[in-house]
């Protein structure tokens, strides 16, 4: 039980250090925090509920880690990507490498999923802003609204 407490405290300190020193929304920061959250979730879930608990914990931890570090506008896509990636990575890693493989797989899967979700959200927003008709056609009228009354 002492090792479990030590792992949990180390993860909490590392998460606090990552979220305080980084800018929200960076893809690297989102991936690292999601991977760390997925590993913590997998470890806690394994102690609480065995293999099924580890699978659920990896999804919850990966999603929560991604949500903490992501930008407000990207939070939903990043959380979904981190959760799906963490659970998928855990199940693949567990079947290939056993117990340690599950931890590594959940970390890699959550990092990849959250980074992909962050990128998708950024691309969708950029495309929406590019094709917005209000910004393209009415931009000059907005700033010179009262030009004739000067």
Helices and strands as residue ranges (DSSP letters): H 2-21, H 27-69, G 72-74, H 75-130, H 133-137, H 139-143, G 147-149
